């Protein structure tokens, strides 16, 4: 078999069975091999940001890597912003990046570039295949690296001749990776800290903000008085009725500094000490006071849930001592159409098992509070701050979990970064409902302008922060890419359309005009 077939069979042997792609000439042997190697699902994105963001959302929900296929350096470059988000989320992804044939690279053709230089900033593992005979081993190493734990992006650069030359047998199946246990000396030390009576704050991310980790952390907090927070942005937070609730650490530095002011100890669980998202004049970037001792219970990729459970046992925390979120579903909202009333109505109709891909930015209003007691659901956040991830993550989540309803909460400005996502949703017939908050503005920029104390927004500044004139017509954009779409101008209309969307398969888009 040729190199492309060997690569695909090696991926499949290791459980990687979905490939989000935007191929070109140098990847045609990979494309042809898809018809000869059954089992790989190819999903086309019309822009590489869609490809990368979808792979991110898929792996967050499937707990295994997707593959991507990019066309040379420029194609990879187009996906870098969403690969940045995936890198910050520690998402396992296997990037396959096409390259000119080994003997052709010397000619400096128009698409020639330093592909490795583009890949390096977002890749935890990086290799250029030197020969088709090495491709099975290289692919297996890429999958192994992507799984981690913790997960990471593994980028395999594939010269075209390595795809078409004979390559031999694929690599065998990969054993499922296991998280390393936390050393007993760490548990000994933190048991003493938690028994000290001094104020303790626990900050968590990764596996620890899944249901089992949150339950153990809640038991620990109730037994010791420690305060528990999730990071501001989490790759996948499990929440809702019957699960242990957790408060998110505040985004702005003055709020974070105030929260930690009295803390004697900060315990980190699969995360790092909190810092300001941006720098602000006369505000700190480092938020932990010098008097606070910082400890790590579990590094990213270690068995954080097991470590939390062991601490509970050591401290005598009751097995049923976790706080459990009560069921509390609001009635559909009435009155004016606002982010707050839209959030209340989403909560009123949200089904069990829903997956929320959140890029509402400033328009989410009180949605997290309104949905706290809804049936159990998962919440995906924009972990790296690079806009445009909400719609592609929704694609990946829907491909990974076809039996679950996906709801994309989408700011209108950020949605335009990867608007091509709508076409992929329609083509793949994904069960996704998109709520576009159409406020005709980069509202987050107005907020930051105010926080920096820059005074009134003048005409020139407004020209870079408002996105009207002309207004975006999301309903027409969605219909033009094959989606059912509705323009929403009242809360009653939203209640009717959103309730129907939760009963019927998608995809569909609701443009909420605020």
Secondary structure, DSSP 8 states (H G I E B T S, - for coil): -BHHHHHHHHHHHTT--EEEE---GGGHHHHHHTTTSTT-EEEE-SSHHHHHHHHHHHHHHHSS-EEEEE-HHHHHHHTHHHHHHHHHHT--EEEEEEE--TTTGGG--TT---HHHHHHTT-SEEEE---GGGHHHHHHHHHHHHH-SS--EEEEEEEHHHHHSB--S----------B---HHHHHHHHHHHHS-S-EEEEE-GGGGSHHHHHHHHHHHHHH--EEEE-SS-S-EEESTTS---EE--SSHHHHHHHHTT-SEEEEESS---B-SS--TTS-SB-S-TTSEEEEEE-TTB-HHHHHHHHHHHTT--TT-S-----B------SS--HHHHHHHHHHH--TT-EEEEE-GGG-TTHHHHTTBSSSEEEE--TT--SSHHHHHHHHHHHH-TTS-EEEEEEHHHHGGGTTHHHHHHHHT--EEEEEEE-SB-HHHHHHHHHTT--S--HHHHHTTB--SS---HHHHHHHTT-EEEEE-SHHHHHHHHHHHHHS---EEEEEE-
